[in-house]
Amino acid sequence: MRPKIRTGYPVTIHGQAFTKVGIVCDASAYDTRDTVEVVYVDAAFKARRTIVAWRGDRFEWSEPSYPGVNVENDPDYELYVTTVKNGRY
């Protein structure tokens, strides 16, 4: 069963090599395409925005080879960056 998702919710992103936690910053495509946009912290502790997809019973990277866009200094994502970097979710 698909979870209910809203902006600001934490999601666990599953991958083959690793699992990350991200904060949902756009859930508008969740009902139509089963995708959400999230902000997560990469291995270099940089905040990135990417798309993850609901597949089966979990969220997975929509495009595993693409790490996402750097949003470290983007004022539109400042709240999400602060939340994910401080681990307050």
Secondary structure as the mmCIF struct_conf table of DSSP 4:
data_model
#
loop_
_struct_conf.conf_type_id
_struct_conf.id
_struct_conf.beg_label_comp_id
_struct_conf.beg_label_asym_id
_struct_conf.beg_label_seq_id
_struct_conf.end_label_comp_id
_struct_conf.end_label_asym_id
_struct_conf.end_label_seq_id
HELX_LH_PP_P HELX_LH_PP_P1 ARG A 2 LYS A 4
TURN_TY1_P TURN_TY1_P1 THR A 7 GLY A 8
STRN STRN1 PRO A 10 HIS A 14
BEND BEND1 GLN A 16 ALA A 17
STRN STRN2 THR A 19 ASP A 26
TURN_TY1_P TURN_TY1_P2 SER A 28 ALA A 29
HELX_RH_AL_P HELX_RH_AL_P1 TYR A 30 ARG A 33
BEND BEND2 ASP A 34 ASP A 34
STRN STRN3 THR A 35 VAL A 41
TURN_TY1_P TURN_TY1_P3 ALA A 43 ALA A 44
BEND BEND3 PHE A 45 PHE A 45
STRN STRN4 ALA A 47 ARG A 55
TURN_TY1_P TURN_TY1_P4 GLY A 56 ASP A 57
STRN STRN5 ARG A 58 TRP A 61
BEND BEND4 SER A 62 GLU A 63
TURN_TY1_P TURN_TY1_P5 PRO A 64 SER A 65
STRN STRN6 VAL A 69 ASN A 70
TURN_TY1_P TURN_TY1_P6 GLU A 72 ASN A 73
HELX_RH_3T_P HELX_RH_3T_P1 PRO A 75 TYR A 77
HELX_RH_AL_P HELX_RH_AL_P2 GLU A 78 ASN A 86
TURN_TY1_P TURN_TY1_P7 GLY A 87 GLY A 87
#
